[in-house]
Amino acid sequence: MWKNHLIIAYRNLRKNKVFSIINIAGLAIAMAAGLLILKYVTFELSYDDFRKPSVYRVVDYAYRMDIHWWVLLLPLLLVFLVAFFTVTLQTVKTALENPVKSLRSE
C-alpha cells in the first residue's frame, strides 16, 4: 500500500513540477515556523525551571488596565459576521448567475 502511495506521489511530482515545488516549500516554511513557535513557547513556559524558587517573574505592572470580556468578544463577532455575510453574498451571487456564462469564461 505504501509503495503505491509513493509511486503516485512521485508521478505527481514529475507531472506538476511547479505546483509540487510551491506545495513542498510552503510545507517546509510552515513546519519551520511551527517549530520556532513551539521552541519559543517552551522557552517562555520554562522560565522558572532552572532558577531558584525565590526568583519570580514580574507580572503586575504599574499601569495595568482591566479589560472586560466583551471588549475581546466584539472584534471576534465583527470578523465572524463580515466573513459570514461575504460568503453568503458570494454564494447567492454564484447561485443566481447563469452557469453558461461562467463556463464560457473558463
Phi and psi in radians as a Rosetta constraint file:
Dihedral C 1 N 2 CA 2 C 2 CIRCULARHARMONIC -1.153 0.35
Dihedral N 2 CA 2 C 2 N 3 CIRCULARHARMONIC -0.576 0.35
Dihedral C 2 N 3 CA 3 C 3 CIRCULARHARMONIC -1.093 0.35
Dihedral N 3 CA 3 C 3 N 4 CIRCULARHARMONIC -0.739 0.35
Dihedral C 3 N 4 CA 4 C 4 CIRCULARHARMONIC -1.126 0.35
Dihedral N 4 CA 4 C 4 N 5 CIRCULARHARMONIC -0.711 0.35
Dihedral C 4 N 5 CA 5 C 5 CIRCULARHARMONIC -1.117 0.35
Dihedral N 5 CA 5 C 5 N 6 CIRCULARHARMONIC -0.710 0.35
Dihedral C 5 N 6 CA 6 C 6 CIRCULARHARMONIC -1.170 0.35
Dihedral N 6 CA 6 C 6 N 7 CIRCULARHARMONIC -0.667 0.35
Dihedral C 6 N 7 CA 7 C 7 CIRCULARHARMONIC -1.128 0.35
Dihedral N 7 CA 7 C 7 N 8 CIRCULARHARMONIC -0.752 0.35
Dihedral C 7 N 8 CA 8 C 8 CIRCULARHARMONIC -1.132 0.35
Dihedral N 8 CA 8 C 8 N 9 CIRCULARHARMONIC -0.724 0.35
Dihedral C 8 N 9 CA 9 C 9 CIRCULARHARMONIC -1.105 0.35
Dihedral N 9 CA 9 C 9 N 10 CIRCULARHARMONIC -0.742 0.35
Dihedral C 9 N 10 CA 10 C 10 CIRCULARHARMONIC -1.110 0.35
Dihedral N 10 CA 10 C 10 N 11 CIRCULARHARMONIC -0.741 0.35
Dihedral C 10 N 11 CA 11 C 11 CIRCULARHARMONIC -1.112 0.35
Dihedral N 11 CA 11 C 11 N 12 CIRCULARHARMONIC -0.715 0.35
Dihedral C 11 N 12 CA 12 C 12 CIRCULARHARMONIC -1.164 0.35
Dihedral N 12 CA 12 C 12 N 13 CIRCULARHARMONIC -0.617 0.35
Dihedral C 12 N 13 CA 13 C 13 CIRCULARHARMONIC -1.111 0.35
Dihedral N 13 CA 13 C 13 N 14 CIRCULARHARMONIC -0.715 0.35
Dihedral C 13 N 14 CA 14 C 14 CIRCULARHARMONIC -1.274 0.35
Dihedral N 14 CA 14 C 14 N 15 CIRCULARHARMONIC -0.587 0.35
Dihedral C 14 N 15 CA 15 C 15 CIRCULARHARMONIC -1.318 0.35
Dihedral N 15 CA 15 C 15 N 16 CIRCULARHARMONIC -0.780 0.35
Dihedral C 15 N 16 CA 16 C 16 CIRCULARHARMONIC -2.037 0.35
Dihedral N 16 CA 16 C 16 N 17 CIRCULARHARMONIC 1.324 0.35
Dihedral C 16 N 17 CA 17 C 17 CIRCULARHARMONIC -1.159 0.35
Dihedral N 17 CA 17 C 17 N 18 CIRCULARHARMONIC -0.832 0.35
Dihedral C 17 N 18 CA 18 C 18 CIRCULARHARMONIC -1.161 0.35
Dihedral N 18 CA 18 C 18 N 19 CIRCULARHARMONIC -0.816 0.35
Dihedral C 18 N 19 CA 19 C 19 CIRCULARHARMONIC -1.127 0.35
Dihedral N 19 CA 19 C 19 N 20 CIRCULARHARMONIC -0.640 0.35
Dihedral C 19 N 20 CA 20 C 20 CIRCULARHARMONIC -1.143 0.35
Dihedral N 20 CA 20 C 20 N 21 CIRCULARHARMONIC -0.739 0.35
Dihedral C 20 N 21 CA 21 C 21 CIRCULARHARMONIC -1.108 0.35
Dihedral N 21 CA 21 C 21 N 22 CIRCULARHARMONIC -0.744 0.35
Dihedral C 21 N 22 CA 22 C 22 CIRCULARHARMONIC -1.094 0.35
Dihedral N 22 CA 22 C 22 N 23 CIRCULARHARMONIC -0.767 0.35
Dihedral C 22 N 23 CA 23 C 23 CIRCULARHARMONIC -1.142 0.35
Dihedral N 23 CA 23 C 23 N 24 CIRCULARHARMONIC -0.758 0.35
Dihedral C 23 N 24 CA 24 C 24 CIRCULARHARMONIC -1.191 0.35
Dihedral N 24 CA 24 C 24 N 25 CIRCULARHARMONIC -0.699 0.35
Dihedral C 24 N 25 CA 25 C 25 CIRCULARHARMONIC -1.129 0.35
Dihedral N 25 CA 25 C 25 N 26 CIRCULARHARMONIC -0.732 0.35
Dihedral C 25 N 26 CA 26 C 26 CIRCULARHARMONIC -1.091 0.35
Dihedral N 26 CA 26 C 26 N 27 CIRCULARHARMONIC -0.709 0.35
Dihedral C 26 N 27 CA 27 C 27 CIRCULARHARMONIC -1.124 0.35
Dihedral N 27 CA 27 C 27 N 28 CIRCULARHARMONIC -0.736 0.35
Dihedral C 27 N 28 CA 28 C 28 CIRCULARHARMONIC -1.136 0.35
Dihedral N 28 CA 28 C 28 N 29 CIRCULARHARMONIC -0.738 0.35
Dihedral C 28 N 29 CA 29 C 29 CIRCULARHARMONIC -1.147 0.35
Dihedral N 29 CA 29 C 29 N 30 CIRCULARHARMONIC -0.732 0.35
Dihedral C 29 N 30 CA 30 C 30 CIRCULARHARMONIC -1.130 0.35
Dihedral N 30 CA 30 C 30 N 31 CIRCULARHARMONIC -0.704 0.35
Dihedral C 30 N 31 CA 31 C 31 CIRCULARHARMONIC -1.181 0.35
Dihedral N 31 CA 31 C 31 N 32 CIRCULARHARMONIC -0.688 0.35
Dihedral C 31 N 32 CA 32 C 32 CIRCULARHARMONIC -1.134 0.35
Dihedral N 32 CA 32 C 32 N 33 CIRCULARHARMONIC -0.739 0.35
Dihedral C 32 N 33 CA 33 C 33 CIRCULARHARMONIC -1.128 0.35
Dihedral N 33 CA 33 C 33 N 34 CIRCULARHARMONIC -0.706 0.35
Dihedral C 33 N 34 CA 34 C 34 CIRCULARHARMONIC -1.102 0.35
Dihedral N 34 CA 34 C 34 N 35 CIRCULARHARMONIC -0.717 0.35
Dihedral C 34 N 35 CA 35 C 35 CIRCULARHARMONIC -1.161 0.35
Dihedral N 35 CA 35 C 35 N 36 CIRCULARHARMONIC -0.692 0.35
Dihedral C 35 N 36 CA 36 C 36 CIRCULARHARMONIC -1.109 0.35
Dihedral N 36 CA 36 C 36 N 37 CIRCULARHARMONIC -0.740 0.35
Dihedral C 36 N 37 CA 37 C 37 CIRCULARHARMONIC -1.127 0.35
Dihedral N 37 CA 37 C 37 N 38 CIRCULARHARMONIC -0.718 0.35
Dihedral C 37 N 38 CA 38 C 38 CIRCULARHARMONIC -1.092 0.35
Dihedral N 38 CA 38 C 38 N 39 CIRCULARHARMONIC -0.751 0.35
Dihedral C 38 N 39 CA 39 C 39 CIRCULARHARMONIC -1.108 0.35
Dihedral N 39 CA 39 C 39 N 40 CIRCULARHARMONIC -0.712 0.35
Dihedral C 39 N 40 CA 40 C 40 CIRCULARHARMONIC -1.120 0.35
Dihedral N 40 CA 40 C 40 N 41 CIRCULARHARMONIC -0.768 0.35
Dihedral C 40 N 41 CA 41 C 41 CIRCULARHARMONIC -1.152 0.35
Dihedral N 41 CA 41 C 41 N 42 CIRCULARHARMONIC -0.736 0.35
Dihedral C 41 N 42 CA 42 C 42 CIRCULARHARMONIC -1.160 0.35
Dihedral N 42 CA 42 C 42 N 43 CIRCULARHARMONIC -0.605 0.35
Dihedral C 42 N 43 CA 43 C 43 CIRCULARHARMONIC -1.150 0.35
Dihedral N 43 CA 43 C 43 N 44 CIRCULARHARMONIC -0.749 0.35
Dihedral C 43 N 44 CA 44 C 44 CIRCULARHARMONIC -1.193 0.35
Dihedral N 44 CA 44 C 44 N 45 CIRCULARHARMONIC -0.576 0.35
Dihedral C 44 N 45 CA 45 C 45 CIRCULARHARMONIC -1.380 0.35
Dihedral N 45 CA 45 C 45 N 46 CIRCULARHARMONIC -0.262 0.35
Dihedral C 45 N 46 CA 46 C 46 CIRCULARHARMONIC -1.823 0.35
Dihedral N 46 CA 46 C 46 N 47 CIRCULARHARMONIC 0.539 0.35
Dihedral C 46 N 47 CA 47 C 47 CIRCULARHARMONIC -1.211 0.35
Dihedral N 47 CA 47 C 47 N 48 CIRCULARHARMONIC -0.417 0.35
Dihedral C 47 N 48 CA 48 C 48 CIRCULARHARMONIC -1.964 0.35
Dihedral N 48 CA 48 C 48 N 49 CIRCULARHARMONIC 0.212 0.35
Dihedral C 48 N 49 CA 49 C 49 CIRCULARHARMONIC -1.298 0.35
Dihedral N 49 CA 49 C 49 N 50 CIRCULARHARMONIC -0.535 0.35
Dihedral C 49 N 50 CA 50 C 50 CIRCULARHARMONIC -1.961 0.35
Dihedral N 50 CA 50 C 50 N 51 CIRCULARHARMONIC 0.125 0.35
Dihedral C 50 N 51 CA 51 C 51 CIRCULARHARMONIC -1.902 0.35
Dihedral N 51 CA 51 C 51 N 52 CIRCULARHARMONIC 2.972 0.35
Dihedral C 51 N 52 CA 52 C 52 CIRCULARHARMONIC -1.226 0.35
Dihedral N 52 CA 52 C 52 N 53 CIRCULARHARMONIC 2.686 0.35
Dihedral C 52 N 53 CA 53 C 53 CIRCULARHARMONIC -1.143 0.35
Dihedral N 53 CA 53 C 53 N 54 CIRCULARHARMONIC -0.241 0.35
Dihedral C 53 N 54 CA 54 C 54 CIRCULARHARMONIC -1.398 0.35
Dihedral N 54 CA 54 C 54 N 55 CIRCULARHARMONIC -0.165 0.35
Dihedral C 54 N 55 CA 55 C 55 CIRCULARHARMONIC -1.669 0.35
Dihedral N 55 CA 55 C 55 N 56 CIRCULARHARMONIC 2.223 0.35
Dihedral C 55 N 56 CA 56 C 56 CIRCULARHARMONIC -2.138 0.35
Dihedral N 56 CA 56 C 56 N 57 CIRCULARHARMONIC 2.648 0.35
Dihedral C 56 N 57 CA 57 C 57 CIRCULARHARMONIC -1.441 0.35
Dihedral N 57 CA 57 C 57 N 58 CIRCULARHARMONIC 2.468 0.35
Dihedral C 57 N 58 CA 58 C 58 CIRCULARHARMONIC -1.306 0.35
Dihedral N 58 CA 58 C 58 N 59 CIRCULARHARMONIC 2.080 0.35
Dihedral C 58 N 59 CA 59 C 59 CIRCULARHARMONIC -2.011 0.35
Dihedral N 59 CA 59 C 59 N 60 CIRCULARHARMONIC -0.590 0.35
Dihedral C 59 N 60 CA 60 C 60 CIRCULARHARMONIC -1.661 0.35
Dihedral N 60 CA 60 C 60 N 61 CIRCULARHARMONIC 2.232 0.35
Dihedral C 60 N 61 CA 61 C 61 CIRCULARHARMONIC -1.838 0.35
Dihedral N 61 CA 61 C 61 N 62 CIRCULARHARMONIC 2.789 0.35
Dihedral C 61 N 62 CA 62 C 62 CIRCULARHARMONIC -1.242 0.35
Dihedral N 62 CA 62 C 62 N 63 CIRCULARHARMONIC -0.615 0.35
Dihedral C 62 N 63 CA 63 C 63 CIRCULARHARMONIC -1.858 0.35
Dihedral N 63 CA 63 C 63 N 64 CIRCULARHARMONIC 0.761 0.35
Dihedral C 63 N 64 CA 64 C 64 CIRCULARHARMONIC -1.334 0.35
Dihedral N 64 CA 64 C 64 N 65 CIRCULARHARMONIC 2.382 0.35
Dihedral C 64 N 65 CA 65 C 65 CIRCULARHARMONIC -2.061 0.35
Dihedral N 65 CA 65 C 65 N 66 CIRCULARHARMONIC 2.446 0.35
Dihedral C 65 N 66 CA 66 C 66 CIRCULARHARMONIC -1.435 0.35
Dihedral N 66 CA 66 C 66 N 67 CIRCULARHARMONIC 2.304 0.35
Dihedral C 66 N 67 CA 67 C 67 CIRCULARHARMONIC -1.914 0.35
Dihedral N 67 CA 67 C 67 N 68 CIRCULARHARMONIC 2.251 0.35
Dihedral C 67 N 68 CA 68 C 68 CIRCULARHARMONIC -1.339 0.35
Dihedral N 68 CA 68 C 68 N 69 CIRCULARHARMONIC 2.763 0.35
Dihedral C 68 N 69 CA 69 C 69 CIRCULARHARMONIC -1.177 0.35
Dihedral N 69 CA 69 C 69 N 70 CIRCULARHARMONIC -0.538 0.35
Dihedral C 69 N 70 CA 70 C 70 CIRCULARHARMONIC -1.280 0.35
Dihedral N 70 CA 70 C 70 N 71 CIRCULARHARMONIC -0.371 0.35
Dihedral C 70 N 71 CA 71 C 71 CIRCULARHARMONIC -1.180 0.35
Dihedral N 71 CA 71 C 71 N 72 CIRCULARHARMONIC -0.596 0.35
Dihedral C 71 N 72 CA 72 C 72 CIRCULARHARMONIC -1.430 0.35
Dihedral N 72 CA 72 C 72 N 73 CIRCULARHARMONIC -0.498 0.35
Dihedral C 72 N 73 CA 73 C 73 CIRCULARHARMONIC -1.369 0.35
Dihedral N 73 CA 73 C 73 N 74 CIRCULARHARMONIC -0.538 0.35
Dihedral C 73 N 74 CA 74 C 74 CIRCULARHARMONIC -1.056 0.35
Dihedral N 74 CA 74 C 74 N 75 CIRCULARHARMONIC -0.878 0.35
Dihedral C 74 N 75 CA 75 C 75 CIRCULARHARMONIC -1.121 0.35
Dihedral N 75 CA 75 C 75 N 76 CIRCULARHARMONIC -0.604 0.35
Dihedral C 75 N 76 CA 76 C 76 CIRCULARHARMONIC -1.099 0.35
Dihedral N 76 CA 76 C 76 N 77 CIRCULARHARMONIC -0.782 0.35
Dihedral C 76 N 77 CA 77 C 77 CIRCULARHARMONIC -1.143 0.35
Dihedral N 77 CA 77 C 77 N 78 CIRCULARHARMONIC -0.665 0.35
Dihedral C 77 N 78 CA 78 C 78 CIRCULARHARMONIC -1.099 0.35
Dihedral N 78 CA 78 C 78 N 79 CIRCULARHARMONIC -0.785 0.35
Dihedral C 78 N 79 CA 79 C 79 CIRCULARHARMONIC -1.122 0.35
Dihedral N 79 CA 79 C 79 N 80 CIRCULARHARMONIC -0.734 0.35
Dihedral C 79 N 80 CA 80 C 80 CIRCULARHARMONIC -1.085 0.35
Dihedral N 80 CA 80 C 80 N 81 CIRCULARHARMONIC -0.765 0.35
Dihedral C 80 N 81 CA 81 C 81 CIRCULARHARMONIC -1.152 0.35
Dihedral N 81 CA 81 C 81 N 82 CIRCULARHARMONIC -0.725 0.35
Dihedral C 81 N 82 CA 82 C 82 CIRCULARHARMONIC -1.091 0.35
Dihedral N 82 CA 82 C 82 N 83 CIRCULARHARMONIC -0.785 0.35
Dihedral C 82 N 83 CA 83 C 83 CIRCULARHARMONIC -1.123 0.35
Dihedral N 83 CA 83 C 83 N 84 CIRCULARHARMONIC -0.734 0.35
Dihedral C 83 N 84 CA 84 C 84 CIRCULARHARMONIC -1.105 0.35
Dihedral N 84 CA 84 C 84 N 85 CIRCULARHARMONIC -0.818 0.35
Dihedral C 84 N 85 CA 85 C 85 CIRCULARHARMONIC -1.213 0.35
Dihedral N 85 CA 85 C 85 N 86 CIRCULARHARMONIC -0.579 0.35
Dihedral C 85 N 86 CA 86 C 86 CIRCULARHARMONIC -1.133 0.35
Dihedral N 86 CA 86 C 86 N 87 CIRCULARHARMONIC -0.821 0.35
Dihedral C 86 N 87 CA 87 C 87 CIRCULARHARMONIC -1.135 0.35
Dihedral N 87 CA 87 C 87 N 88 CIRCULARHARMONIC -0.700 0.35
Dihedral C 87 N 88 CA 88 C 88 CIRCULARHARMONIC -1.112 0.35
Dihedral N 88 CA 88 C 88 N 89 CIRCULARHARMONIC -0.812 0.35
Dihedral C 88 N 89 CA 89 C 89 CIRCULARHARMONIC -1.123 0.35
Dihedral N 89 CA 89 C 89 N 90 CIRCULARHARMONIC -0.714 0.35
Dihedral C 89 N 90 CA 90 C 90 CIRCULARHARMONIC -1.166 0.35
Dihedral N 90 CA 90 C 90 N 91 CIRCULARHARMONIC -0.614 0.35
Dihedral C 90 N 91 CA 91 C 91 CIRCULARHARMONIC -1.171 0.35
Dihedral N 91 CA 91 C 91 N 92 CIRCULARHARMONIC -0.773 0.35
Dihedral C 91 N 92 CA 92 C 92 CIRCULARHARMONIC -1.134 0.35
Dihedral N 92 CA 92 C 92 N 93 CIRCULARHARMONIC -0.732 0.35
Dihedral C 92 N 93 CA 93 C 93 CIRCULARHARMONIC -1.069 0.35
Dihedral N 93 CA 93 C 93 N 94 CIRCULARHARMONIC -0.750 0.35
Dihedral C 93 N 94 CA 94 C 94 CIRCULARHARMONIC -1.210 0.35
Dihedral N 94 CA 94 C 94 N 95 CIRCULARHARMONIC -0.650 0.35
Dihedral C 94 N 95 CA 95 C 95 CIRCULARHARMONIC -1.197 0.35
Dihedral N 95 CA 95 C 95 N 96 CIRCULARHARMONIC -0.583 0.35
Dihedral C 95 N 96 CA 96 C 96 CIRCULARHARMONIC -1.495 0.35
Dihedral N 96 CA 96 C 96 N 97 CIRCULARHARMONIC -0.200 0.35
Dihedral C 96 N 97 CA 97 C 97 CIRCULARHARMONIC -1.345 0.35
Dihedral N 97 CA 97 C 97 N 98 CIRCULARHARMONIC 2.639 0.35
Dihedral C 97 N 98 CA 98 C 98 CIRCULARHARMONIC -1.262 0.35
Dihedral N 98 CA 98 C 98 N 99 CIRCULARHARMONIC 2.188 0.35
Dihedral C 98 N 99 CA 99 C 99 CIRCULARHARMONIC -1.153 0.35
Dihedral N 99 CA 99 C 99 N 100 CIRCULARHARMONIC -0.433 0.35
Dihedral C 99 N 100 CA 100 C 100 CIRCULARHARMONIC -1.162 0.35
Dihedral N 100 CA 100 C 100 N 101 CIRCULARHARMONIC -0.645 0.35
Dihedral C 100 N 101 CA 101 C 101 CIRCULARHARMONIC -1.098 0.35
Dihedral N 101 CA 101 C 101 N 102 CIRCULARHARMONIC -0.758 0.35
Dihedral C 101 N 102 CA 102 C 102 CIRCULARHARMONIC -1.226 0.35
Dihedral N 102 CA 102 C 102 N 103 CIRCULARHARMONIC -0.559 0.35
Dihedral C 102 N 103 CA 103 C 103 CIRCULARHARMONIC -1.254 0.35
Dihedral N 103 CA 103 C 103 N 104 CIRCULARHARMONIC -0.566 0.35
Dihedral C 103 N 104 CA 104 C 104 CIRCULARHARMONIC -1.179 0.35
Dihedral N 104 CA 104 C 104 N 105 CIRCULARHARMONIC -0.616 0.35
Dihedral C 104 N 105 CA 105 C 105 CIRCULARHARMONIC -1.382 0.35
Dihedral N 105 CA 105 C 105 N 106 CIRCULARHARMONIC -0.226 0.35
